[in-house]
Amino acid sequence: MAIQISCINKIDRNNPHERITFIGGINSDGSKWKLSLQQAILDIENGKYNFYVNVNGQIANVIISSKNGYKYLKTENDGEQPNNLLSLPDCP
């Protein structure tokens, strides 16, 4: 199931490269959802969900990447800098 991410929480909101801690969005019934980074990574790895972002009409799939043994989420290369996942607004 593909789910749109419309907000994130980061450790340092003003740093465009800081680690995401939570992702979130809005369900079809208007309710809000929020997942920890760890849960979102597990859900992708287990095939439960696929996530994507839609920024200014541009859709980009969210994938798992890793650096120095730490897994994180990012969008597939779409030419946007900073990564448009990192540019989403704060989740409440």
Backbone bond lengths (Angstrom), bond angles and torsions (degrees), N, CA, C in turn:
res aa  C-N    CA-C-N  psi(-1)  N-CA   C-N-CA  omega(-1)  CA-C   N-CA-C  phi
1 M - - - 1.450 - - 1.532 108.78 -
2 A 1.322 116.97 128.85 1.463 122.42 179.02 1.527 109.74 -90.35
3 I 1.316 115.68 127.95 1.454 121.96 -177.14 1.525 109.47 -125.98
4 Q 1.328 115.56 133.67 1.459 120.22 179.90 1.519 111.07 -83.08
5 I 1.315 115.85 131.11 1.465 122.64 172.22 1.514 106.84 -92.06
6 S 1.336 116.79 126.50 1.467 119.30 -179.70 1.521 113.06 -119.50
7 C 1.349 117.66 -3.52 1.461 120.01 177.47 1.525 109.35 -156.10
8 I 1.320 115.78 160.20 1.462 121.92 178.73 1.526 109.07 -141.78
9 N 1.318 115.86 164.28 1.464 122.35 167.23 1.523 106.26 -124.63
10 K 1.334 115.66 136.80 1.457 121.54 179.66 1.515 109.02 -124.01
11 I 1.324 115.84 160.16 1.456 121.22 177.51 1.527 109.95 -62.01
12 D 1.329 117.23 -46.76 1.471 122.83 -179.65 1.525 107.33 -125.89
13 R 1.320 117.17 100.11 1.465 122.54 -174.20 1.521 113.12 -57.91
14 N 1.333 117.83 -32.03 1.464 120.50 -175.33 1.524 113.12 -83.48
15 N 1.314 118.29 -9.43 1.455 121.82 -179.51 1.529 108.38 -98.19
16 P 1.340 118.70 114.16 1.463 120.89 -175.91 1.526 114.02 -66.65
17 H 1.334 117.96 -12.14 1.462 120.71 -178.01 1.529 112.30 -111.22
18 E 1.325 117.87 8.89 1.461 120.98 -177.29 1.517 110.63 -76.84
19 R 1.275 116.69 155.41 1.463 125.23 -173.41 1.532 113.09 -67.94
20 I 1.326 115.37 133.77 1.460 122.57 174.57 1.526 108.24 -75.64
21 T 1.331 116.97 136.88 1.461 121.51 177.66 1.528 111.87 -108.61
22 F 1.343 117.49 -31.50 1.460 122.75 179.48 1.525 109.53 -141.84
23 I 1.340 115.56 150.14 1.459 121.99 169.48 1.519 107.46 -122.23
24 G 1.323 116.87 156.98 1.457 119.10 -179.55 1.511 111.88 -156.40
25 G 1.338 114.11 175.60 1.448 120.29 179.53 1.509 111.15 -174.06
26 I 1.317 115.04 -163.23 1.465 121.54 -177.04 1.524 108.56 -124.37
27 N 1.335 115.89 129.76 1.467 121.92 176.69 1.523 110.42 -74.79
28 S 1.314 116.52 165.89 1.466 121.51 -179.65 1.528 112.53 -61.20
29 D 1.339 117.68 -24.41 1.468 120.78 178.37 1.526 112.80 -87.52
30 G 1.351 117.09 3.08 1.454 121.71 178.36 1.519 114.20 92.41
31 S 1.331 118.09 -9.48 1.462 120.58 177.43 1.528 109.38 -74.28
32 K 1.314 115.69 156.12 1.466 120.90 -178.38 1.521 109.98 -98.33
33 W 1.323 115.49 149.25 1.461 121.25 175.28 1.520 108.85 -127.78
34 K 1.329 115.50 156.38 1.457 121.32 -179.86 1.529 107.89 -152.80
35 L 1.335 116.63 132.83 1.457 122.47 178.75 1.519 109.90 -126.98
36 S 1.329 115.50 146.27 1.461 119.27 172.87 1.521 108.53 -69.70
37 L 1.305 116.32 158.65 1.459 121.28 177.22 1.523 109.94 -56.51
38 Q 1.331 116.65 -45.18 1.453 120.73 -177.98 1.536 111.37 -60.99
39 Q 1.329 117.74 -42.88 1.464 120.80 -179.98 1.527 111.01 -67.02
40 A 1.327 117.04 -40.58 1.464 120.47 179.17 1.523 110.75 -62.66
41 I 1.324 117.19 -41.39 1.466 120.62 178.37 1.527 110.22 -63.98
42 L 1.328 117.55 -44.54 1.472 120.78 176.85 1.523 111.57 -59.90
43 D 1.329 116.60 -43.30 1.466 120.40 -179.25 1.521 111.92 -64.13
44 I 1.330 118.00 -36.12 1.468 121.01 176.18 1.525 109.73 -69.84
45 E 1.324 116.66 -47.11 1.467 120.28 -178.65 1.527 112.41 -61.58
46 N 1.329 116.65 -36.05 1.466 121.30 -179.33 1.523 113.05 -84.38
47 G 1.335 117.31 -2.28 1.458 121.30 179.06 1.522 114.34 77.05
48 K 1.332 116.71 13.01 1.464 119.95 -179.63 1.526 111.05 -70.63
49 Y 1.329 116.75 -44.81 1.462 121.85 -178.31 1.518 110.91 -135.76
50 N 1.320 114.75 153.85 1.457 124.32 164.65 1.520 104.80 -119.06
51 F 1.295 116.88 136.26 1.456 121.01 -179.38 1.522 110.20 -112.53
52 Y 1.335 114.77 154.04 1.462 120.96 175.81 1.522 108.56 -149.07
53 V 1.321 115.32 164.21 1.460 121.77 173.46 1.520 108.30 -122.71
54 N 1.311 115.44 153.01 1.456 122.31 176.45 1.523 106.31 -129.44
55 V 1.314 115.89 102.60 1.466 121.56 -178.58 1.523 108.08 -116.91
56 N 1.326 115.38 116.72 1.468 121.41 -179.07 1.529 111.87 54.60
57 G 1.325 116.43 39.91 1.453 120.95 178.08 1.516 115.26 81.03
58 Q 1.317 117.22 -3.30 1.460 121.79 178.59 1.529 109.25 -95.97
59 I 1.334 116.88 119.44 1.458 121.26 -180.00 1.521 108.72 -96.74
60 A 1.340 115.11 132.23 1.464 121.26 177.86 1.521 108.49 -135.26
61 N 1.318 116.05 131.89 1.455 120.95 177.67 1.517 110.42 -72.72
62 V 1.323 116.04 146.04 1.460 122.22 177.61 1.524 107.63 -96.60
63 I 1.323 115.25 132.56 1.462 121.42 -178.28 1.524 109.78 -127.62
64 I 1.324 114.67 165.46 1.461 121.36 175.65 1.514 108.39 -93.16
65 S 1.317 115.35 136.23 1.456 121.11 174.10 1.523 106.85 -131.48
66 S 1.311 117.28 171.74 1.464 118.95 177.24 1.516 109.96 -145.93
67 K 1.312 113.63 151.63 1.460 120.99 177.99 1.521 106.50 -147.48
68 N 1.319 115.79 128.37 1.462 121.69 179.94 1.529 112.24 52.58
69 G 1.342 116.24 34.83 1.458 120.73 177.38 1.509 115.44 85.10
70 Y 1.326 118.42 -2.11 1.463 122.24 179.44 1.519 109.98 -102.80
71 K 1.327 116.32 125.58 1.459 120.98 177.48 1.523 109.80 -84.51
72 Y 1.324 115.34 144.74 1.461 121.22 176.73 1.518 109.00 -149.73
73 L 1.325 115.89 169.69 1.460 121.70 179.64 1.514 110.20 -103.97
74 K 1.314 115.62 145.45 1.459 121.94 173.72 1.514 107.42 -154.09
75 T 1.320 116.85 167.32 1.461 119.53 175.18 1.523 109.15 -88.71
76 E 1.329 114.70 155.29 1.455 118.75 173.56 1.516 108.05 -59.17
77 N 1.293 116.90 154.58 1.456 121.41 -178.36 1.524 110.25 -58.08
78 D 1.340 115.00 114.20 1.466 119.80 179.99 1.523 111.27 -125.24
79 G 1.337 116.49 8.91 1.453 120.48 177.65 1.517 113.90 83.81
80 E 1.319 118.29 -3.63 1.463 121.30 -179.67 1.519 110.26 -86.97
81 Q 1.310 116.17 135.42 1.461 122.17 174.20 1.511 108.26 -131.59
82 P 1.344 121.24 129.66 1.454 122.44 -4.50 1.513 110.85 -70.13
83 N 1.305 114.63 168.99 1.461 122.11 177.24 1.522 108.66 -45.92
84 N 1.351 117.75 129.13 1.462 118.63 -172.48 1.520 113.44 -69.26
85 L 1.331 119.62 -13.83 1.464 121.07 170.70 1.532 108.99 -66.29
86 L 1.322 116.47 -41.93 1.460 121.26 -178.71 1.525 113.20 -71.29
87 S 1.322 117.24 -17.78 1.466 120.07 -178.67 1.530 113.13 -91.07
88 L 1.342 118.00 -0.66 1.465 120.23 179.14 1.529 110.55 -68.23
89 P 1.343 116.78 155.88 1.466 120.02 -179.82 1.527 112.32 -70.68
90 D 1.325 115.71 166.88 1.466 122.05 177.20 1.520 111.83 -66.21
91 C 1.333 115.79 139.66 1.462 120.77 170.83 1.534 108.40 -76.09
92 P 1.333 116.67 145.79 1.469 118.46 176.46 1.519 111.62 -67.44
